[in-house]
Amino acid sequence: MLNIKFPKLIVLFAAMLFASAAVFAQDGPPPDRPKEARFGQAGQPSDDMRPNILQELGLSREQFQAVRRLNVDRKPVEQAARQRFQEANRALNMAIYADSIDDSDFKSRLSEFQTAQAELARIKFSNELAIRKLLTREQLVRFRDIRRRFAEARENSTPQAPGVRPALRQLRRGNRLPGN
C-alpha cells in the first residue's frame, strides 16, 4: 500500500475541487451580479471560511460546467471501485487473521487488493488530469500556489502522536486495541 504524503495531498485537493464543483454547479448566483461578487476575490476566504478552490482559480462558466460533467461521470465509477477496494481490503484482512494461514489465499487476496487500489488511483488521477487540462496557464499557477499554501498549513498544524490515527481507525471499526 502506498504511504506517500504527496499523492495523499493531491487526492485531498482533488476531493476539495470536486466538492467545490458540486456546490458551485448547483444553483449559481443571479447572473446580473458582477463577476467579482459572484466568484469572490482570489485568495480571500468565503463567508463560511471553507476554502473554495474553484473561486480562487476563477473558472469560467464553461469550465465549471466541464468540471461538473467530469464529476457526474466519475462518481458512479469511483463508487464502484471504492466498493471493490473495501471488499478486497476486508478479504485480505480475513486471510491474514484467519485461524489457519493459507499462503496462496493470502497472495490471491493481496493481488486483488492491489488491483482494486490501482484502479482507484487510476480513476482519481485520470480525473485530476482531465480537470488540469481545463485550466489556463494562469489558473494552473494559482492552483500550484493554493496547493503550496495548503501543504504549508498542513505542515504547521499540530501533529498527532505516532500511532494515534491507526488506533482511532481501529476503534471506529469496532476492533479492540492491542492489550485490551
N, C-alpha and C positions, 0 to 999 in steps of 0.2 A: 504494500500500500504506500502511495506517495505521501510523504510528510514534509513537504516543502512549503515555506511561507509564501513565496511569490505567487505560485498558482492559486493558493487559497485567497490571496488578496485580489487576484484577477476575478476569481469566481464571486467573491463578495461584491466587487464593483459591478460585475455583470448582473448579479441579483438586484443590486440597488438600481441599476439602469433599467432593468425590466420592470421592477416595481414602480419606478417613477413613470415609465412609459405607460403602464396600465392606468395610473391615476390621471396622467395628462391626456390620454387618448379618450377618456370618457367625455364628459361634458366640459368643454373648454369655456373660458370667459367670453363675455359678449364681444363680437367682432369689432365694435366701434371704439373699443379702448385702445390706446396706443400700445405698440409692441412692448415697450419697457414696462408698462403697467401689467400687461398680460403675462410676460415671461420673467419679470424681475430683473434686477441688475446682476451681472456676472459677479460671483464672489460673495454676494450678500445672502445670508441665510433667509429662508422663508419664514413666514409668521409663526409657524409651529416649530421652528428650529430644526426640522429634519432636512438633511442635505437633499437637494434636488439637482442631480447631475444634468438632467435634460435642460433645466432652466439655465444653469451655468454655461452649458455648451451653446445655447442659443440656437437650437434646432429650428428649422423652418417647419411649416405645417406639413409639407410633403415628407420631410424626414421623420416627423412624429408619426405620420400615417404608416410609413415604411417600417419603422420600429414596431409599431403596433401589429402590423401584419406578420412580421417575423415572430413576435412573441405569441400570437394566436396560433401560428403554425407549429412552433416549438413546444408549446405547453403540453399537449397530449403525448407527444413523442417522448418528452423528458419525463413525464409522469410514469409512463410505461417502463422506461429504462430505469427509473429510480425504484420502481416496484421490483423489477428483476434483480437489481443490485441488493435491495434489502433482503429478498428471499435467498439470494446466493450467500449473503453475509450470515444469515441465520443457519443455513445448511452447513456452511463452513464451521461455524461455532459448534454446531451439533456434532460434526465429525471430529472436531478437536477434543471435545469434552464428553464424548461417548464413553460408556463403561469399558468397551474394548476398542483399541485403536486399530484402524484399518488404513494402512498407508496408501493403498490405491484409491480408497474412497476420499481420503484427505486430499490427495493430488488432484483428483477429479473435481472436488468442491472448490479447491483453490483456483483451478483453471477457470471454472465458471464464475467465481468471484472476480478474478482479474479481467475476464471478458466483459462482465457487466460494468465494472469500474471504468474500463477503457471506453465503453460505449457512452457512459455518462459524460466522460471528459470530452469525447468527440462531439457530442451534441452541444455542450456548453461552449466549447472553444470555436466550433463552426459558427454558432450563432453570434458569438462575440466578434468573429472576423467579419461576418455579414454586416453587423452594425458598424464596425470600424470602417468598412468600405463606403458607408453612407456619409461619413464625416468629412468635412473640408479640412484642409491643412490647418487652418486657424482653430477649428474645433478639436482637432487631434492634439494640438499644442495645449489647449485648455484642459483636455481630458488628462493628458500626462501630468499637468500641474495639479489637478484635483487628486489624481492617484498618488502623487508625491506627498501632498498635504495630508491625505488620509493615512498613508504609511507612517509619516512623522507623528501624527496624532496617536496612532496605534502604538508606536514605539514608546511614546511618552506616557501612555496610560499605565495605571498601576498593574504590574504583572501579578498573576496568581502564583501561589507556591507550587512547585513541581508536584504533579500527581493529583492536584485538586480537581482539574477538569475530568480526567478519567474516572475518578471516584464519584464525581457528581453524575457522570453518564451512567455508571453502574447503578447508582441509587435510583435514577429516573427510570431505568429499565426494570426496576424491581429486584435487581440482584443484590445479594448480600456482599458487603465488603469483606476482603480477606481478614481473617482474625475475628470475625463477628459470628 
